[in-house]
Amino acid sequence: MASSPDLHPAKIGFDGSGTCLVSDMYKIFVGPEKKLFQAHEAVLSRSPVFERMCSGTFKESVEKQIDLPDDDAIAFGCVLEFMYLGVFHGDEKPDRVTKAALLADVYILADKYQLEDLKDLLICPLGAILETASEDECLECFFDAARKIYENNPDSDFLFPRFFKQTVTHMLNHSDQVPHLETHIRRCIYEGGKLAQDTFDAYYEDMTINHEIDKAVLENQATIELGELQRLHRTLRFKHDILE
Protein backbone atom coordinates (compact mmCIF):
# COMPACT_ATOMS: atom_id res chain seq x y z
CA MET A 1 0.00 0.00 0.00
CA ALA A 2 1.33 3.43 -0.93
CA SER A 3 0.57 6.43 1.21
CA SER A 4 1.46 10.09 1.24
CA PRO A 5 3.41 11.33 4.26
CA ASP A 6 1.81 14.76 3.90
CA LEU A 7 -1.76 13.49 3.92
CA HIS A 8 -3.78 12.26 6.82
CA PRO A 9 -7.53 11.72 7.30
CA ALA A 10 -7.53 14.53 9.90
CA LYS A 11 -6.47 16.99 7.22
CA ILE A 12 -9.66 16.40 5.26
CA GLY A 13 -12.00 16.45 8.22
CA PHE A 14 -11.81 12.96 9.70
CA ASP A 15 -10.44 14.25 13.00
CA GLY A 16 -13.35 13.11 15.11
CA SER A 17 -15.18 16.41 14.72
CA GLY A 18 -17.19 15.24 11.72
CA THR A 19 -16.51 18.48 9.85
CA CYS A 20 -16.24 16.59 6.59
CA LEU A 21 -19.45 14.64 7.14
CA VAL A 22 -21.67 17.70 7.42
CA SER A 23 -20.95 18.79 3.83
CA ASP A 24 -23.35 17.92 1.03
CA MET A 25 -23.34 14.37 -0.34
CA TYR A 26 -22.94 13.92 -4.09
CA LYS A 27 -23.92 10.96 -6.22
CA ILE A 28 -21.31 10.13 -8.84
CA PHE A 29 -22.08 7.82 -11.76
CA VAL A 30 -18.90 6.47 -13.31
CA GLY A 31 -18.22 4.67 -16.58
CA PRO A 32 -20.61 3.41 -19.26
CA GLU A 33 -22.11 1.07 -16.67
CA LYS A 34 -22.92 4.12 -14.47
CA LYS A 35 -21.50 2.62 -11.29
CA LEU A 36 -22.68 4.65 -8.32
CA PHE A 37 -20.29 6.29 -5.87
CA GLN A 38 -21.14 8.76 -3.14
CA ALA A 39 -18.82 11.38 -1.73
CA HIS A 40 -18.91 14.48 0.44
CA GLU A 41 -18.44 17.86 -1.18
CA ALA A 42 -15.62 18.70 1.25
CA VAL A 43 -13.68 15.66 0.03
CA LEU A 44 -14.42 16.22 -3.65
CA SER A 45 -13.22 19.80 -3.28
CA ARG A 46 -9.68 18.53 -2.82
CA SER A 47 -9.74 18.38 -6.61
CA PRO A 48 -9.87 21.83 -8.24
CA VAL A 49 -11.96 20.30 -11.02
CA PHE A 50 -14.61 18.88 -8.68
CA GLU A 51 -14.47 22.01 -6.56
CA ARG A 52 -15.59 24.03 -9.59
CA MET A 53 -18.33 21.50 -10.37
CA CYS A 54 -19.67 21.73 -6.83
CA SER A 55 -19.78 25.53 -6.70
CA GLY A 56 -21.97 28.22 -8.17
CA THR A 57 -24.87 27.36 -10.43
CA PHE A 58 -23.29 24.47 -12.30
CA LYS A 59 -25.66 21.62 -13.09
CA GLU A 60 -23.68 19.27 -10.83
CA SER A 61 -23.91 21.71 -7.92
CA VAL A 62 -27.66 22.14 -8.28
CA GLU A 63 -28.50 18.45 -8.74
CA LYS A 64 -25.79 17.10 -6.35
CA GLN A 65 -24.93 14.61 -9.05
CA ILE A 66 -21.85 14.14 -11.23
CA ASP A 67 -21.71 11.98 -14.35
CA LEU A 68 -18.31 10.64 -15.47
CA PRO A 69 -19.13 8.30 -18.38
CA ASP A 70 -15.57 8.22 -19.75
CA ASP A 71 -13.82 7.26 -16.49
CA ASP A 72 -12.87 3.77 -15.34
CA ALA A 73 -14.93 2.83 -12.27
CA ILE A 74 -12.21 0.80 -10.54
CA ALA A 75 -9.64 3.56 -11.04
CA PHE A 76 -12.10 6.18 -9.82
CA GLY A 77 -12.71 4.12 -6.69
CA CYS A 78 -8.96 4.30 -6.01
CA VAL A 79 -8.97 8.05 -6.59
CA LEU A 80 -11.90 8.53 -4.22
CA GLU A 81 -10.24 6.38 -1.55
CA PHE A 82 -7.15 8.55 -1.84
CA MET A 83 -9.18 11.73 -1.55
CA TYR A 84 -10.73 10.45 1.69
CA LEU A 85 -7.77 8.71 3.29
CA GLY A 86 -4.59 9.70 1.49
CA VAL A 87 -3.68 6.12 0.60
CA PHE A 88 -3.52 4.03 -2.55
CA HIS A 89 -4.11 0.27 -2.44
CA GLY A 90 -3.94 -0.45 -6.17
CA ASP A 91 -0.29 -1.50 -5.96
CA GLU A 92 -1.36 -4.52 -3.89
CA LYS A 93 -2.82 -6.28 -6.92
CA PRO A 94 -1.05 -9.65 -7.29
CA ASP A 95 -1.25 -9.75 -11.09
CA ARG A 96 1.34 -7.38 -12.56
CA VAL A 97 -0.61 -6.87 -15.80
CA THR A 98 -3.73 -5.80 -13.88
CA LYS A 99 -1.61 -3.70 -11.51
CA ALA A 100 0.16 -1.87 -14.34
CA ALA A 101 -3.11 -1.12 -16.17
CA LEU A 102 -4.74 0.14 -12.97
CA LEU A 103 -1.77 2.35 -12.11
CA ALA A 104 -2.00 3.93 -15.57
CA ASP A 105 -5.77 4.46 -15.26
CA VAL A 106 -5.45 6.04 -11.80
CA TYR A 107 -2.59 8.28 -12.93
CA ILE A 108 -4.69 9.46 -15.88
CA LEU A 109 -7.57 10.38 -13.56
CA ALA A 110 -5.21 12.02 -11.06
CA ASP A 111 -3.96 14.28 -13.84
CA LYS A 112 -7.47 14.88 -15.15
CA TYR A 113 -8.71 16.01 -11.73
CA GLN A 114 -5.48 17.88 -10.87
CA LEU A 115 -4.53 15.72 -7.89
CA GLU A 116 -0.80 16.36 -7.99
CA ASP A 117 -0.16 14.65 -4.66
CA LEU A 118 -1.70 11.43 -5.98
CA LYS A 119 0.40 11.64 -9.15
CA ASP A 120 3.52 11.96 -7.03
CA LEU A 121 2.45 8.96 -4.99
CA LEU A 122 1.96 6.78 -8.09
CA ILE A 123 5.47 7.24 -9.51
CA CYS A 124 7.04 4.78 -7.05
CA PRO A 125 4.56 1.93 -7.80
CA LEU A 126 4.96 2.59 -11.53
CA GLY A 127 8.71 2.19 -11.17
CA ALA A 128 8.22 -0.96 -9.08
CA ILE A 129 6.72 -2.68 -12.13
CA LEU A 130 10.32 -3.03 -13.31
CA GLU A 131 11.66 -4.69 -10.16
CA THR A 132 12.34 -7.78 -12.25
CA ALA A 133 12.98 -6.01 -15.54
CA SER A 134 14.88 -9.02 -16.87
CA GLU A 135 11.47 -10.60 -17.44
CA ASP A 136 9.94 -9.50 -20.72
CA GLU A 137 6.45 -9.41 -19.18
CA CYS A 138 7.58 -6.64 -16.78
CA LEU A 139 8.89 -4.57 -19.67
CA GLU A 140 5.68 -5.18 -21.60
CA CYS A 141 3.59 -4.02 -18.61
CA PHE A 142 5.71 -0.92 -18.07
CA PHE A 143 5.68 0.21 -21.70
CA ASP A 144 1.95 -0.57 -22.04
CA ALA A 145 1.24 1.58 -18.96
CA ALA A 146 3.43 4.35 -20.38
CA ARG A 147 1.69 4.08 -23.74
CA LYS A 148 -1.75 4.45 -22.13
CA ILE A 149 -0.68 7.48 -20.08
CA TYR A 150 0.89 9.20 -23.10
CA GLU A 151 -2.22 8.56 -25.18
CA ASN A 152 -4.58 10.06 -22.60
CA ASN A 153 -2.67 12.80 -20.82
CA PRO A 154 -2.16 16.31 -22.19
CA ASP A 155 1.27 17.79 -22.89
CA SER A 156 0.91 19.86 -19.71
CA ASP A 157 1.77 16.76 -17.65
CA PHE A 158 5.53 16.90 -17.09
CA LEU A 159 5.83 14.46 -14.19
CA PHE A 160 5.37 11.14 -15.97
CA PRO A 161 7.37 12.01 -19.13
CA ARG A 162 10.31 13.06 -16.95
CA PHE A 163 10.05 9.83 -14.94
CA PHE A 164 9.71 7.78 -18.14
CA LYS A 165 12.81 9.26 -19.79
CA GLN A 166 14.90 8.84 -16.64
CA THR A 167 13.76 5.22 -16.31
CA VAL A 168 14.45 4.34 -19.93
CA THR A 169 17.89 5.99 -19.76
CA HIS A 170 18.68 4.03 -16.61
CA MET A 171 17.63 0.76 -18.27
CA LEU A 172 19.71 1.55 -21.35
CA ASN A 173 22.73 2.12 -19.09
CA HIS A 174 22.18 -1.42 -17.78
CA SER A 175 20.92 -2.97 -21.01
CA ASP A 176 23.05 -6.07 -20.49
CA GLN A 177 20.77 -6.87 -17.53
CA VAL A 178 17.54 -6.07 -19.39
CA PRO A 179 16.96 -8.50 -22.28
CA HIS A 180 14.47 -7.48 -25.00
CA LEU A 181 14.75 -3.80 -24.05
CA GLU A 182 15.82 -2.76 -27.55
CA THR A 183 12.71 -4.40 -29.01
CA HIS A 184 10.44 -2.25 -26.82
CA ILE A 185 12.51 0.87 -27.51
CA ARG A 186 12.24 0.39 -31.28
CA ARG A 187 8.51 -0.28 -31.04
CA CYS A 188 7.93 2.96 -29.11
CA ILE A 189 9.97 4.99 -31.59
CA TYR A 190 8.22 3.49 -34.62
CA GLU A 191 4.76 4.29 -33.17
CA GLY A 192 5.36 8.03 -33.38
CA GLY A 193 3.92 10.77 -31.21
CA LYS A 194 5.22 12.20 -27.94
CA LEU A 195 6.04 8.74 -26.58
CA ALA A 196 8.31 8.17 -29.56
CA GLN A 197 9.98 11.55 -29.09
CA ASP A 198 10.65 11.01 -25.39
CA THR A 199 11.87 7.47 -26.02
CA PHE A 200 14.25 8.76 -28.69
CA ASP A 201 15.42 11.54 -26.34
CA ALA A 202 16.21 8.95 -23.68
CA TYR A 203 18.00 6.79 -26.26
CA TYR A 204 20.00 9.78 -27.53
CA GLU A 205 20.86 10.84 -23.97
CA ASP A 206 22.16 7.34 -23.28
CA MET A 207 24.30 7.50 -26.43
CA THR A 208 25.61 10.92 -25.35
CA ILE A 209 26.46 9.65 -21.87
CA ASN A 210 28.27 6.63 -23.30
CA HIS A 211 30.13 8.86 -25.76
CA GLU A 212 31.29 11.11 -22.90
CA ILE A 213 32.38 8.05 -20.93
CA ASP A 214 34.29 6.64 -23.92
CA LYS A 215 35.88 10.06 -24.51
CA ALA A 216 36.91 10.31 -20.86
CA VAL A 217 38.39 6.82 -20.97
CA LEU A 218 40.36 7.60 -24.13
CA GLU A 219 41.59 10.90 -22.70
CA ASN A 220 42.58 9.18 -19.48
CA GLN A 221 44.34 6.43 -21.44
CA ALA A 222 46.17 9.03 -23.52
CA THR A 223 47.25 10.80 -20.35
CA ILE A 224 48.54 7.52 -18.92
CA GLU A 225 50.43 6.72 -22.15
CA LEU A 226 51.96 10.21 -22.22
CA GLY A 227 53.03 9.79 -18.61
CA GLU A 228 54.65 6.47 -19.42
CA LEU A 229 56.56 8.01 -22.34
CA GLN A 230 57.75 10.88 -20.15
CA ARG A 231 58.89 8.43 -17.46
CA LEU A 232 60.71 6.32 -20.06
CA HIS A 233 62.35 9.43 -21.50
CA ARG A 234 63.60 10.49 -18.05
CA THR A 235 64.97 6.98 -17.45
CA LEU A 236 66.86 6.97 -20.75
CA ARG A 237 68.28 10.43 -20.08
CA PHE A 238 69.39 9.28 -16.63
CA LYS A 239 71.15 6.20 -18.11
CA HIS A 240 72.73 8.36 -20.81
CA ASP A 241 74.13 10.77 -18.23
CA ILE A 242 75.63 7.89 -16.19
CA LEU A 243 77.32 6.38 -19.25
CA GLU A 244 78.86 9.69 -20.14
Disulfide bonds with the S-S distance in Angstrom:
none
